[in-house]
Amino acid sequence: MELFRNPSERPSGAEGACWALLGPDIRFVESFYDVEQAAKGIERSRAPYADDFAAHIRNPPLEGP
């Protein structure tokens, strides 16, 4: 019996946030949002690595790590 599945095991290049809904089955979900607005908010936050994270969500990798 498999108890855990990593949503990042799916092909990426997603235009939204990827997550999994767990129940009797596993359902992979992508929630869409305004990427540019989110990236600008991240940059304004001045959090560590904010520029790197903003660039990452603007240009998501096609493959996971």
N, C-alpha and C positions, 0 to 999 in steps of 0.2 A: 504494500500500500504506500503510495506517495503522499507525504504530508506537506510538502513545500514545493512550490514552483516559483521561480524568479521571473517576474514579468519582463525583465531585460533579456530573457532568452529568445524573445521574438526579434525578427528583423526590425531595425529602427529606422531613423529618418522621420520619426513621428513629428507631427505638427502640433501635438498637444501632450498632456501629461499621461503617461502610461501606468496603469495599475491593474491589479487583479482582484476580482470579486470571488471570495472563497465560500463554498457551500458544498452541497453534494457533488457539484462539478466545479471546475475552475473556468471563470469567464474573464478573458482579457478585455480591458476597456481603455479607450483613449478619450480623455476629456479635453475638448478644444478650448482655447482661450486666446486673447489678443497677445501674441508673442512680442510684438514691438513694444506695446505698453508695459508688459511685464519686464522686458529687458531694460527699458528706461528706468523703471522703478528700482530694479536691482542696482543699476549704476548709481542712482541717486542715494542709495542706502549707505554707500561707502563701507560696506561690509568687506571683510577680507576676501580677496579673489573675486570681487563683484564684477569686474570687467571680463574676467575669464568665464564666469558663469553666464553673464549676459550674452557673450559670443557663442557659448555652447547652446543656449536655447534658440538663438537666431539661426544657427547652423548645426542642427543635431547630427551626430555621427550616423553613418549608415549601418554600422555594426557596433555591437556592445564591446565592452573591454575584453 
